[in-house]
Amino acid sequence: MFLWRFFRKFSLPCSLVMGALGYLIFANVPFLVPIGDYCGPRLVSLMPVVLFSLLYVTFCKIEIKEMKPKAWHFILQLIRTSLALAMVVLIFEFGSDYSTKLVLEGAFICFICPTAAAVAVVTEKLGGSIGSLTTYTVIANIFTMVIIPSLFPMVEKGADVSFLMMSAMVFRNVTTVLVVPLLLALLSRRFLPKWVDKVKNVKDLGFYMWCFNLTILMGETVRNMLHAEVSGVTMLLLLFVPLLVCLLQFAIGKAVGRHFGASISAGQALGQKNTIVGIWLTLTFLNPLAAVAPGAYVVWQNLVNGWQIWYKEKYGKLKW
């Protein structure tokens, strides 16, 4: 079937378009608005369940020997922190202008928010290491626990982020999203090998689960953008500065990883962000209007990922 072949070829861009169109249709067609109001929040609440499931499916394929911490795991944390600090310095220098500060806050959150939990799904499609990315994601969340309470008050003087609160949030995030599905996958491999073989034989199951989540996330992103009360120029900057941030982080990650024979994994580690956490942090502690930036980052990082997947499937390897 043509449509299915087309979706398989361009899964991530198609998911973005379906999410955006779905929100616009159910938010603007009068007789569909009640359906959208009813289904929207329930679909959003379903996202953690789907994320848990797709990580379980992905972790069933993990190689334990690949989970050893690598030097580049820590080098990228230093780079990530340095880039966030650079944004803090720019906010100090140019933050007297409201619009400028808003855009810089958006860039800051795109640099500082941790790696996406689902990064292993895309990395698997590209031929990177699931195990190494899982270890990196845990390390990134631990770093987040330290740097966010340290830097947020410098960006917004009213941002009261306690170390204890951040620790609790990170612990809950790492435990429920990463550790539990990982342990379940390892136990399944030990005691239910036939079941694991069936799961592993379903091609790209975890990836299509991620596409489902991405569709919902894109709908939420469009909603936030349309409700943001900022000028046209500021909105354009909030939408396109994250593109530069995204390309920069992917490029730096790949450049560092190339020295360790892990350009794919390192590029995804630094470039693919947990924008859900980024949006929540912005809405809670910074200027809520800056949440447009991590929302835009969702689009850019998945367009980059979509291009990488297409290139890998067409040519058999990544050039970038």
Secondary structure, DSSP 8 states (H G I E B T S, - for coil): -HHHHHHHHTHHHHHHHHHHHHHHHHHHSGGGHHHHHHHHHHHHHHHHHHHHHHHHHHHTT--GGGGS--HHHHHHHHHHHHHHHHHHHHHHHHTTSHHHHHHHHHHHHHHHS-B-TTHHHHHHHHT--HHHHHHHHHHHHHHHHHHHHHHHHHH-TT----HHHHHHHHHHHHIIIIIHHHHHHHHHHHH-HHHHHHHHHSTTHHHHHHHHHHHHHHHHHHHHHHH----HHHHHHHHHHHHHHHHHHHHHHHHHHHTTT-HHHHHHHHHSB-HHHHHHHHHHHS-GGGGHHHHHHHHHHHHHHHHHHHHHHHHSS---
